[in-house]
Amino acid sequence: HHSDPLDPGSQPQIMAIRTECAVGGGLCLVVSVRTFVQGIFQLEFRDGIGGWTALGDPFEGDGGTTVFEFPLLPGNREGIFRIAVRETPGENTGGTGATGAEPCASPESIEGMSFFIEDDDDEGKTYVMETSTTGDMTEEKDGGIEFYPFDYSYEKTGPCSGTIHITFPSDDEEVKGVVLNLTYTAQGVGLVTILHFEGNHFEDPETAAFHLPQ
């Protein structure tokens, strides 16, 4: 697959691993992967029980370093990483570079889905998409649960990404809500950038982990 076993520079390598998200300071497993030109690379993960899961889409090597962020959630804080190399993104013909790993997948529609966003206190918010345009949010707060209905719109922005624009009912003149920019790093799990807004004013973004409750 265009690598040279006599040239260390043409061999993919995991260069560094750390446990802090690049934005927001949450818990992520951040992996830096060095690539070589012409190779098609895929970072993969397994928890020692199930099969391999692709983290993001395959990507073309450029001789530089590509950084992946994998959110650390209950149940996936231990595991094994590997780098697969393919001739083409769709290749699956057996051997070292063909793994059959389950890819991440941003849904075309989120109607009927739930998203749990975990905060630093191991609490969080659950967004339930009841219909194609309405839903409700439940929040764990001070030992209890609060409930908020909302309207929303959704756009799939890429193979592993999507944006949810949520507005909450309000008696104020200014529209209040939140924009959730989702990035799936594996099937049913990923990172979310959270933008709270009131009218045309947006607060500083926060980054957290999300998963789809089973």
Secondary structure, DSSP 8 states (H G I E B T S, - for coil): ----TT-GGGS-EEEEEESS-TTT---EEEEEEE--TT-EEEEEEE-SSS--EE-S--EE--SSEEEEEEE--TT-SS-EEEEEEESSTT--SSSTT----B-----S--TT-EEEEE-TTS-EEEEE--SSSEEEEEEEETTEEEEEEEEEEEEEEETTEEEEEEEE--SSSS-EEEEEEEEEEETTEEEEEEEEEETTEE---EEEEEE---
